[in-house]
Amino acid sequence: MVRRTVRIRNELGLHARAAARLVRLAGRFQSEIRLSTGPNRPEADGKSILSLVLLAAGAGTDVTVSARGEDEREAVQALVKLVEDRFDEKR
Amino acid sequence: MRNVDPASLSHPKALRGRGLSPGKAIGTAYRVAPLRGGFFPLHIRPEDAAEELKRLKTALGVSLRQLHEVRDRLESQVGREQSCIVDAHLLILEDQHFLKGIEKRILGSSESAEQATRATVESWLRLYRSLQDPFFRERGSDLEEVAERLIANLGRLQPSKPQNLPRDLVLFADRISLLALAEFSLDRVRGLLLNQGGRHSHVNIIARSCQIPVVAGIERVTERVHSGDVVLVDGDQGLAQVRPSLKDQEEFSIQVRQQRQRSRQESDRAACRTLDGHRIHILANTEVGSEVGLGLQMGGEGIGLFRSESIYLENRKAPAGEERQYGVYRKLAQMAGERKAIIRTLDIGDEDHPYFSKLAGMAPPVLGLRGIRMSLRYPEIFRTQIRAILRARQHGNLDIALPMVSGLQEVRQARRLIEEVQAQLGAPPEGKPVEVGIMLEVPAALLILPALLEESDFVLVGSNDLVQFTLAVGRIDEEASDLYNPLHPSILRSLVQIADACNQASKPAIVCGEIASHADFASLLVGMGFRSLSMSPFAIPVIKRHLRRLRLDTLRKAADYLTSLSAIEEIETAFRDHFDPAGSPLRSAS
């Protein structure tokens, strides 16, 4: 399993449109992908938009992205990049 | 998902509310879905689950296609940045957690696709509502929007087959609309438990008229009652008991049975009024003495037609003597008491009677020397009958109807004979003098009706003969049975003419032909303006119950429309559309 933590930096956080991008990207990988905002917080399925938005991860939240599967490394790398790039949003 | 305290499923629970519609009932609770997105059954039969999954899949496909179109349209208008928001909606429809939740409910709990969708959405929304951040809390609305589209698309598909409903339903809901109630067959609905509900709501008016007890004002009713619970409903006290003990259940069901019996008798005997309050008099047609008691017991307000032939037919060699007749009429008068009882004087028509056939010179005289014509030709026979009737009037209210009248002279002669007999007998008994009316069954009488009405106290419409004579076809002629049709435009117009003429002259008109015994035709007659119907005793409760559910203004409009038509095929279609009792009784109440 590969795991990395990244801080949400776009203004709106992991809202619907950002989550949609994340789900689309996650869907390209075979691996099982999970996101969590802390050790005692609920985990979200990276391929389920409903569970992702439910993380209520606003700007400044640290999110741990983990993947398990054949392409786990590539998956985490791509997803972390998406978050760092502010989901291609301007602010 | 929702946690149901297992203990709450076994313990009896008392619910308090307001009784809106009186009565007691016992039944199985069944939740009525609110009408957002149309009505749909909550549950399906387990064996239909696969078919239900197919419905879900189809509706998902349609919804996805629609959303793709929306996204493309948006993209071409405002650009990719904004159209991405629709992507979130699309992804909800592809969200495996969401879809699995729906499928699990269809397969595991036999829920309909609509209900499974709604329940799954609800459980997700509960999670969203618990979020602290208002921005993310708001995101639940995306899900609601998508679910509404999905349910709407499901609604456009073939509806799912509902589960087999229990026979005795106690419907419960926060509130129920008339349309939702109308989805159920009302003779299965035993009671209603509601949170919101008004005394003057359509639903309550219908419930009262169908004697369905209603308890409203039960808070959180949908949480405290579960589909499948046994429920005792007490609309008198405004109480309900959920999952009662076996002992309570038994005691209550005895009360329900007693009350049902009582109310059935009472309602059968009670006056018949249309839903908008117009009084319709329902009387009984009888032939022999024993039927009189039955007619009154079944709720007849009197005897609209007492056929006197059977007394004559007892003895095939000679007409019945005065004493024999007096005995029968006295019994009739005693039973009727204050109520109206109309004796039709001798009319040997279809029946074969050697003595009278010999007099008439043919057998049997469907046309020609029948009814009042025969009576006036052989006045002694008539006088004997009149004497017996007038003597029996000491014991109750008896009136006389003259059959087969076709001319004014017949009424005048008959009246003179009646007066002569009365004079011989001495002063009439206290109370009102005997009323003499005519049977309207010969078309000739219809054409001179205003003149006849001046000499008559009332009109009895003998529609059976009126149809045969107007259409020139025998009622029992098998070869031409399709020609005997009371819906023929000439008959409908004749009936309207009779009702109008009688109403104008303020003379009562009673329809006593077979048509009055049929729920559909009876309501048509009421729409035409008739306020008194006389029928076979067994039809009385049926007709009363039927007419109580209808509104006069609706019937009047439908009757006007029917009588405006001239083609029998059009009339038959319109008759089925407007008067068929198999149609929902709610239609005319809304």
Chai-1 contact restraints between the chains, C-beta under 6 A:
chainA,res_idxA,chainB,res_idxB,connection_type,confidence,min_distance_angstrom,max_distance_angstrom,comment,restraint_id
A,A16,B,A88,contact,1.0,0.0,6.0,A-B,restraint_1
A,A16,B,R139,contact,1.0,0.0,6.0,A-B,restraint_2
A,A16,B,D142,contact,1.0,0.0,6.0,A-B,restraint_3
A,R17,B,C84,contact,1.0,0.0,6.0,A-B,restraint_4
A,R17,B,I85,contact,1.0,0.0,6.0,A-B,restraint_5
A,A20,B,D87,contact,1.0,0.0,6.0,A-B,restraint_6
A,A20,B,A88,contact,1.0,0.0,6.0,A-B,restraint_7
A,A20,B,L91,contact,1.0,0.0,6.0,A-B,restraint_8
A,V23,B,L91,contact,1.0,0.0,6.0,A-B,restraint_9
A,S48,B,D95,contact,1.0,0.0,6.0,A-B,restraint_10
A,S48,B,H97,contact,1.0,0.0,6.0,A-B,restraint_11
A,I49,B,L91,contact,1.0,0.0,6.0,A-B,restraint_12
A,I49,B,I92,contact,1.0,0.0,6.0,A-B,restraint_13
A,I49,B,D95,contact,1.0,0.0,6.0,A-B,restraint_14
A,L50,B,D95,contact,1.0,0.0,6.0,A-B,restraint_15
A,L50,B,F98,contact,1.0,0.0,6.0,A-B,restraint_16
A,L50,B,W124,contact,1.0,0.0,6.0,A-B,restraint_17
A,V53,B,R139,contact,1.0,0.0,6.0,A-B,restraint_18
A,L54,B,L127,contact,1.0,0.0,6.0,A-B,restraint_19
A,A56,B,L131,contact,1.0,0.0,6.0,A-B,restraint_20
A,A56,B,D133,contact,1.0,0.0,6.0,A-B,restraint_21
A,A56,B,F136,contact,1.0,0.0,6.0,A-B,restraint_22
